[in-house]
Amino acid sequence: MTIRILPAVGDPDAARAVSSLLSQLPGAEPGPPVTDSTALVNALDQAVSRAAAGSPDRPGPPSAVDELPEVVLVHERIGPVPALELIRDIALRFPAVGVVLITTDAGPALFAAAMDAGARGIVGLPLGYDELAARVQAAAQWAAGVRVHLGGGQEAALGPAGTLVTVTGAKGGVGTTVTAVQLALAARAAGRSVALVDMDLQSGDVASYLDVQFRRSIVDLAGIQDISVRVLQDAVHAHHTGLGLLLAPEEGERGEEVDDRAARTVLAALRSRYELVVVDCGSQMQSASAAAVELSDTALLVTTPDVVCVRAAKRLVRLWDRLQIRKAEDTTTVVNRLTRNTEIQPPLVGKATGTRVARTPVPASFKELQPYVDAGRMQDLDARSTVRQALWALAGELGLVDAPAAARQGRGSHRARTPLTGRRRKALTAGPAAGEPGVPGAARAFGPAGPYEEG
């Protein structure tokens, strides 16, 4: 049997040693080492995507394990996600992959912790051929047995079936929750199974916006390492719109019980059950929301077109970069409450933050929203509302719904765009203002254009 092995080793010297030994194993097919946790998860995600797309060289229906390696080796110094948390994440999302931890501490305490996280073995450093071969063979045999057991059309359980989208506000009150709720409703209207998670743990308002009273919250899942289907169903509220709601706790102080490890476990469980998971991260960065942003397929940053809020968005993007949570170019900024008379237009927001700006801005029409916000009936927002039209068009732009369906659901959504007047279009395209070489006049408020420069 050919054993496909994917080593995840950040240290170059250790990576060379691992690759050298793996090349000597009989029947082994080692892949090139990946250098961090993000690259490892992305490689496994891409393998599942390739299998789902099918291969002209492989007859028969595609299987989610066709492209996955049998064994993944995780070095103890991998980052930015700690090794044990990374192993737990892989075990939850790719249960047919055997994970082996490479560590200098092969004592009973770490062995027990690694087994609890889902590892199939531990290899001590410095590496020895016999020990490495034995652990890889054992993990590969285990993976092969699991894949046989999971056969018969259950491929969906072998990889992350759901797309994860996070919505974060540059500041409080910029429309983060409205954006998250409407994106979830748009995807649900398109026929997708959707979970909406309120991870604004101290002041989340998803329950208020959708008129929900439910005693369970995300806190009830904190501390549970293996979230079963039954446990998840008990914690998720089945809303009459078809959304699955995982709410923030009523007592804000209990939000501290949800750390980054709990967030990763909860989101992995949700992704295995829903096609789309939308997370309202609020505007305060906590360990749980930071983990969600790091794991997300699409990270949205909501801002309003004013100097104070765009500066806050710039600070948050720089913070994410420093903490290795998200790069600016991998973040999509949504400009909310835009008017044709707004001096700060989306291109300038993108230049100030270094992010990609969504092509669909959201107009300033709070009068349309206020009756539904006050009544807690955001799901009943009129289809003619320019805000709803813009947000449902944004869902189409992000690929959460089919673009034609988004156009039908948000008919007339082109009116939600706020075209620039001729004077302002000329102001943005005419070049630098006098005395400010290379910097448009409105950009002076943000300092240098780069997202990581002091403004």
Disulfide bonds with the S-S distance in Angstrom:
none
